[in-house]
């Protein structure tokens, strides 16, 4: 069976300010040892403080959450 190790996942949305940030943080928390998890947006905006607050209430690390443009990942291949 093929290993899932190092499979790359990109959560893509418009602003990369809430849902995609939360998805990135949650999957990284639950399966960061299996997947390389990223998020980006087509029109990035600041990460919503409500998303940060919700994640922190569940004890998830939010220090590395930064809104990014999908252009940052240009030329890269993602599995999901």
N, C-alpha and C positions, 0 to 999 in steps of 0.2 A: 504494500500500500504506500502511495506517495505521501511523504511527510508534508504537513501544513507549515512547518517551520519556514520562516522568512517569506511567507505569502504576504503580499502588499495589498492593503485595503485603503481606498480613498473614499471618504464621505464627502460628497460634493453638493453644495447648495448655492443659493444666491449670495447671501451676505457672510456666510461662515461666522455667524455671530452667536448662535444658540444651539439649534438642534444638531448640526454637524459637529460642533465642538463637544456637545454632550455625548454624542455617539462615539467620537474619538476617545474621550476620556473614559467612558464606560467600557469599551472594548479593550482599550489598553490596560485598564484595571483588571478585567476578567481574564484576558487572554493575551496580554502583552508579551508573554514568553513564547507564544506561538505565532503571532502576527505582528507585522510592522504596520502601524495604524497612523493614518494621516487624515486631515480634513482641509478643505479649501472652498473658496467661493468665486463666483463669476464677477461679483461686485462686492469685494470684502468690506466689512465695516468692523467697528470695535466689538470685542466680545461682550455680550450682554451680561451685566452684573447679576441679573437674576439667574442666568445659567451657571455662573461661577458660584453663587450662593447655594443653589440647589445641589451642585456637585460636592461642595464642601460639607454640606449637611450630612452627606453619606460617607464622608471621610475620604473622598477622592482628591488626588493631587491635581491642582489647577495651575501650578506655577508655569508650566510650559505651554499653556493654551494661548495661542496668538492667531488672530485672523490672518489668513493668507490668501493670496490670489492663486487661482488655478494655474496661472502662468508660471508660478514657481516650480511646478512639476512638469513643465513642458518637456517632451521627449522621454519621460519616464513611463514604464509599463507597470500597470497594476493588475493584480489578479481578480480583485473585486472592487 
